[in-house]
Amino acid sequence: MTRSDTNAVEVRGLVKHYGETKALDGVGLDVREGTVLGVLGPNGAGKTTLVRCLSTLILPDAGTATVAGYDVVRQPRQLRRTIGLTGQYASVDERLSGWENLYMIGRLLDLPRREARARADELLERFSLTDAARRPVTQYSGGMRRRLDLAASMIGRPSVLYLDEPTTGLDPRTRNEVWDEVRRMVDEGTTVLLTTQYMEEAEQLASELTVVDRGRVIARGEIDALKAKVGGRTLQVRPVDTAELPAMARALTESGLTGLAGATVVPDEGLLYVPIVGDEQLTAVIGLLAARGHGIAHIGTHLPSLDEVFLALTGERATTVSASDATPQEVAA
């Protein structure tokens, strides 16, 4: 679909204190309609506090924010009808069945009875929960509860959806199902603000990132742009004859060209790694090696991983994606 240049979410100078702790310290961000913005940051960065402010669960101490055209402080009632929220932990009623949970939420959102029933049936089918529809949620697995929670956030067809660490503790299969459903919603026009520490999740879903640390935005932009900003590119050269690798590295070092003295030989991979900045340097490397008579079998470029970007920006290593991983609740939340 064609993405809009209109912002569904606009945040300017948002501040929130918890006693002496400043959970949000002048946060600003924009989320374009029909896109996914990933909000990345370590525990205690203020991600959950930001979501709570934008969903009217708590009031900011300063700054402004509008969601779907509504002010989060002055128009909370109207705003709540346009948003959906999936928090870090399932919030459905365990005493009710999955179907009853969805139907109840639909009625609370003023859906007519017939529409609430149809919507509950539809979402249970989309999240592969139809067979468990009439069972109490106490009998659901963790992954089933998470899918039901996500379905509940969608019952009112929100134009803006907040996903706060949506796949925490899920197995890889269930995580992929959640990702597929998020993509489907975006294709249908929903705007998503996603908080996560999972690098793979951010790369799979987000078109742009905002990195927060200690309540402040420290970087923002498209993923590839952030990678280039932090670490630049690395040229990977595989020669026809791997025995030429040391000679190729010497040729680059002795060339006197700026930046090429950092060439590294990795014999086990049969590759020469050369840090480069810009296409002109790439062309210079290839031209020099060709002029020295070195045959080249393959050339590629590599940007730093998102995990490396996160570490460089925040000084903390990001959580890795694992079926057994569970992200602790934020300190500043």
ABEGO torsion letter per residue (X at the ends): XBBBABBABBBBGBBBBBEABBABBGBBBBBBBGBBBBBBEBBGAGAAAAAAAAAGABBBABEBBBBGGBBAAABAAAAAAABBBBBABBABBAABBAAAAAAAAAAAAGBBAAAAAAAAAAAAAAAGAAAAAABBAAABBAAAAAAAAAAAAAAAGBABBBBBGAABGBBAAAAAAAAAAAAAAAAAGBBBBBBBABAAAAAAABABBBBBBGGBBABBEBAAAAAAAAAEBBBBBBBABAAAAAAAAAAAAAAGBBGAAABBBBAAAGBBBBBBBEAAAAAAAAAAAAAAGBBBABBBBBBBBAAAAAAAAAGBBBBBBBAABBBBBBAAX
